[in-house]
Amino acid sequence: MTVQQDEISLPQKKINWDFWKYWTGQTISNLGSSVTLFALPLLVYTISGSALSLGISSAANMLPYLFFGLVLGAWADRIDRKRMMIYVDIARASVIATIPLMAAFGHLSVWWIYGVGFVHTTLSICFDAGEFAAIPSLVDQNDLVTANGRIQASYSAASILGPVLAGLLVAFVPLVVLVFLDAFSFLLSALSIALIATSFNGLREETQERKHIARDVAEGLRYVWGHPVLRNISLMMALVNFVSAAQGAQLVLFAKERLHASNTQVGFLYTAGSIGVVILALLAGKLRKRWPFSKVALIALMCNGLFILALSFTRWYWLALVFVGLLQGCGILFNINTGSLRQAIVPNHMLGRVMSIASVLAWSAIPLGALLGGAIINQTHNVALVYSVAGVLVMLIPVGFLFTPLGRAERYLPQTPLKPQSEASQK
């Protein structure tokens, strides 16, 4: 039987005030984090001048996913997510503030920065697991891509201002003092979440029988590994992250040695990446509605590799700004679509652990890739070579996954139930 479009209506959940409170708080938090994203690698490079130290710093930020990701994701599904996220923000503010405090007493070292990165990431795993479940609690499934796009765009709009502000302030204040901005922004994020009325836990989560946490982890692993789309996303991202980890970890070194950039110009490179993210994040919803997942996400990933390759050959700073913006924008376009796809596929009561499991599987290769890239650069003194190899491999990997279920991802989406117009109008 053919159902006429004017005889049905889709269930709607407006993007409400609670969503905008959440959005505002996380945008402010990202403004602070974007300052730290610029400041810490530059601080490590200033103290050590070593590509290997930059690789270790990147690895330290990823290792908690391997050590704690599975357990923390399952744990986040068992507690009040909103309350947990508030406490985590307060803890992150305290941890990040130790960097300027240690510098003030003359005891700051790269090893302390590694340790702060490790603890900060451990806390962020908990927050991200809760955040992944928070968005579906605030918006309807049909609005997930749009909501995630708005969040990513606003995050990156803050990231545009953050490196610019940091790059200008670093000429007048010590680099470590800028980190205090991030600590303060985490406190504002905690306040914004506390003002939200909506629960981040679904009804089923609040009433279901609790199992042992190891059984929750095992259930999540079986779900991700047993689902053809989720499994292939994780496998593909593990490969991509392994070959491209050095590109992100060594951006400061690339800018200093290849482009002869000043500290302020390094900040503008991060800003250029954020501008690219804003533009393509805002286009994510429209592109996804016009073309299927395989065309949007996988082609975006191929373009990401293409622009890494192009960046490796340039010595012109202003052209490098364009390439950094394009490669970062293509990367976030892929992430928005894969994240929205996971949110649409996964039952709400498993979102936290699935998020963490997917992160562990996809990001497990980053520490090894970052360390290997740093070691190769130390031996060859050729950062451009590492960038060019990474670009070629990132272009080729998604081509192979076009022939997996990722190339037909829409077939695995749950069908949204349709309601008769008369039934919908009674509510």
N, C-alpha and C positions, 0 to 999 in steps of 0.2 A: 504494500500500500504506500502510495506517495503522500507525504505530509507536506502541506503548503507552508511556506515560511511565515505567512501572516497568522497561522493558526497556533503557533507555538512561541514561547519566549524562554530565554535562558535565565536560570537563576542568577541574580545579581547581588554582589556585595560591593558597595561603593568603597573607594579608597577614602577612609574616614579620617577624623581628626587624630585618632591614635596613630595612624600611619604617618601623618605629618609630624607629630611629636617625635616619633622614632626617626624619621628622615632628618629632621632638624638636628637632633642630638648626634646622630652618626656623621652628619656632614661636618659638624664642628669637630668631632673627634678625629675625622680624617684630615682636617686642616692641621691639627697638631701632629698627627702621624706622618703627614707629608713633609713636615719640617724635619722630623727625625729620620725619615727615609733618605733625605738629602744629607743630613748632618753626620750620621753615624759612619757610613762608608768613607766620607771625606775625613772624618776624625781618625778612623783606622788607617787610612792612607797617610795622613799627616804624621801619625805616631810611628808607623812602621815602614812606609814606602814600598810595601811588598805586595805583589800579586797573590802570593800564597796566603798572606794574612787576610786579604779580601775574600779569598776562597774559603778560609776557615770560618770567617765571620758569617758568610752566607750559609755554610754547612751547619753552624751552631744554631742558626735560626730555623733550620728544617729538621734537625735530629729529633726534637720532641714529638714530631708526628710519628716517627718510627717507634719511639719508646712508649709513648702514652696515648697516641691517637685513638686506637681502638677502644681502650677502656674509658677514656674521657668522653668519647662520643656516646657510648652506651650509658655512661653515668648521667650525661646531660638529658637523656630521655627519661630518667627515673626521678627527676627532681623538678622543683618549680624553676623553670627556665628563666623567667623574668627576674626573680630574686637572685639567682645565680649570676646573671649578666651584670647586675648592679654591683655585687660584691667583687666580681672579676675586674670591672672597670676601676674600682677603688684600689685594688691590688696592683693593677697595671700602672696606675699613677704613682704609687709608692715605689715600685721597682724602677721605673724609668727615671725617677727623680734622683736615684742614687748616683747616676753618671755625673751630673754637675756637682753634686756634693763631694764625691771622691776627688774630682778635679780641684775643687776648692781647697782640699786638704793635701793636694800634691801626690795622691796615691792612684790616680787613674792610669790604667794600663790596657793594652788590647785584650788581655785575658779577662779583665773585669767586664769589658764591653761584650766579649763572647758570652760570659756568664749571664749578663743582663738579657742579651738576645735570646738565650736558651730559656730562661725563666719567663720572659715576656711572651715568647711563642707558646709555651706550655699553657699559660693563662689564656692566650688568644684562641687556642684550640677549643677550650670550653665556651668562650664567648661566641665563636663562629658557629659551633654546633647549635647553640641556642638561637643565633641569628637566622640560620638556615631554616629553622622551624617557625621563626617569628613572622616572616613575610607571608607564608600561606595562612597564618592566623589573622592577618590584617587585611588581605585582599582576596578576591575571588580567583579561581584557577585561570579564568580567561584573561585576567589582568596581570598574571605573574611576570610575563616578559616585559610589559610596560612598566610595572612597579620596579622590577630589578633594573631595568634600563634607567629609570629616573634616579634610583639610588646610586647606581654606578656613575651616572652623569654628574650628580651633585657631589659625590665623593671626589670625582676628578676635577670638578670646578674648584673645590677647596684645594685640591692638589696643585692646581695651576697657581693659586695665590701663595700656597705654602713655600715652595722652592724659591719663588721670586722674592717673597718677604725675607726668607732665610738668606738668600744670596745677597740681598741689600744690607741686612742687619749684620752679617758676618764681617763687614768692613768696619763696624763700630763696636761690636760686643764679641766676647769670646765665643767660639763655636759651641762649646758645651752648654753655655747659658741658654741657647735656643731650645735645648731639650726640655726645659721647664714648661715651654708652651704645650708640649705633648702631654705632660703630666696633668696640667690644668684642664686640657680638653677632655681627658678621660673622666674627670670629675663632673664636667658638664654633661657628658654622655650618660653617666649614672643617674644624674638628676632627671634627664629627659625620659629615661626608661621608667623611673619611679612614678612619673606623672601619667603613664599609660594605664588605662583601665582594663583593656583587653588582655585575657590570659594568653600566654604563648604555648600552653599545653591544651591539646584537644580533649574532648569529653572522654574519649576512650582511654586516653593516657591517665586520666584522673581516677578512673574506676577499675582499670584492668588489674589482674593479679600480677604481682611482681615476681619475676624469676630471678635466679642467681645472675649476677652481672656477666659471668662468663658465658651463660646461655644466651644472654642478650647479644653479646659480641658475636657468638657463633651464629646466631640467627641472622644478624646483619651481614656477616660475611657470606653466608649461604645465599642470602637474597641478592647481594651485589654480584657475586660470582655466577649465580644461576641466571641472572637476567642478561640477555645477550647485548642490549644497548649499554647498560651500566658497566658490564665487564669490558666491553671494547673501548668505551670512553677512558676507563682507568688504564688499560693497557697502552692505548695510544698516548695518553698524557705522560705516562711513565717514560716512554721512549723520547717524547718531545722534550720533557723537562731535563732528562739526562744530557741530551746533546746541546740544549740551549741554556743550561744553568749558568755557564761561564759568562754568557752575554750580559745577563743582568748583574752578576756579581762583580764584573770587571768594568762597568760603565765609567766609573771614576777614573780608573787607570787608562781606559781607551781615550777618554776626553783629555786627560793630562798629556799622554805620550803621543797620541795620534793627531789630536786636534789642537794641542797646546792651549787648552782652555784655562781660564782663571777660575777661582772658586765661584765667583758670581756666574760665569758662563756655564759651569757645571750645574748650578741651580737652574739655569734656563733650559738645559737639556731635559731635566726632570719635568719642568713645566711644559715643554713641548710634548713629552709623552702624555701628560695629563690632558692637554688640549685635544690630542688625537683620541684619547679615551672618551672625552666628553662628546665629541662629534659623533663617533660611531656608536656610543652607548645610547644616545638619543635616537639614532636611526635603527636600533636593534629591533624594536617592536614592529616597525613598518616593514623592515626587510624580512623578518620572520613570518609575517602574515602574507607577504607576497611570494616568497620562495620557500621550499621545504628545508628541513634541517640540514640535510647533506650539502645543499648548495651554499647556505649561509655560513654554517659553522666550519665545514671542512675547507671551503675555498678561503675563508678568512684566515685559517691556520696556514694554508699554503702561501697566502700573501704576507703573512707575518714572517715566514722564512725568506721570502723574496726581499723584503725590506731589510732584514738582518744582513743578507748577502750584499745588498747595495750599500749599507752603512759601512761594511768592512772595507770597501774600496775607496771611500771618500776621505779626503783630508781637508775639505772645506767645512768649516764649522757651521755656517748657515744652511748648507745642504744637509748636514748631519741632523740639524734640528727637524727638518722635514721628515727624514727617514725614521728618526726616533718616534715622532708623533704618529706616523703611519703604522709602524710595527706594533707600538703599544695599543693603538686603536683596534687593529685587527685582532690582537690577542684578547682584548676585553670583549670584542664582539663574539668570539668563540666561547669565552667563559660565561657570558650572559646566557647564551643559548643552551649550553650544556647544563648550567645550573638550573635554568627554568625547566629543562627537560626532566632533570632528576626530581625537582619539586612536583612536577605533574605526575610522574610515574610512582613515586614512593608514597606509601601510606603515612599519614601524619605522625603516628606513634613511633615510626622508625626513622624519621627524618634526621634526628641528631646523630644517631650511630651511623647511618648511611653516609651522611656528610663527612664524618670523620674517617670512615672506612675508605670512602672514595679518595679523600685527601691523602691518607696513608699510602694507598696503592698508587696514586698518581704522582705524589711528591716524594716517594721513597728514594727516587733516583737523584734528586736535586743535590743532597750533600756530596754524593760521590762525583756527580758531574761538576759541581763547583770546585771541589778539591782537585780533581783531575785537570780541569781547565786552568786553574791557578798554577799547578805544577808544570804543565806544558808551557805556559807563558814564562814562568821562571827559567825554564831550560832554553826555550827558543828565543825569548825576548821579542816575540812576534804576536801581539794581541790581535792584529788584523787577520792572521791566519786562522786562529781559533774562531773568530767571528764568521769568517767565510765558510768554513766547514760546517759550523752550526746552521748557517742559513740554508745551505744546500740540503742538509738532512731534514730540517724542519719542513722544507717544501715537499720532500719525497714521502715522508712518513704518512701524512693523511691521504695520499693517493692510494696507498695500499688498503687503507681502511674504508675507502669508498665501496669496496666489494664485500664488506661485512654488514651486519645489521645496522651499523651507523648510517649506511647509505639509504636505508629505508626506515629511519627512526620513527616516522609518524605512525607506522603500523602498530607500534607498541604503546601508543598513548591510550590511556583509559578513555572511554567514551563518556562525555558529559550527558547525564540524563536530561531528556526534554520533558517539559511540563506543558499541559494544555493551557491556553491563554485564560480560560475561565477559572482554572484551579489557581493559577498564579495570581489572578486579580483578587482572589478572596483573602490573600494574606496581607 
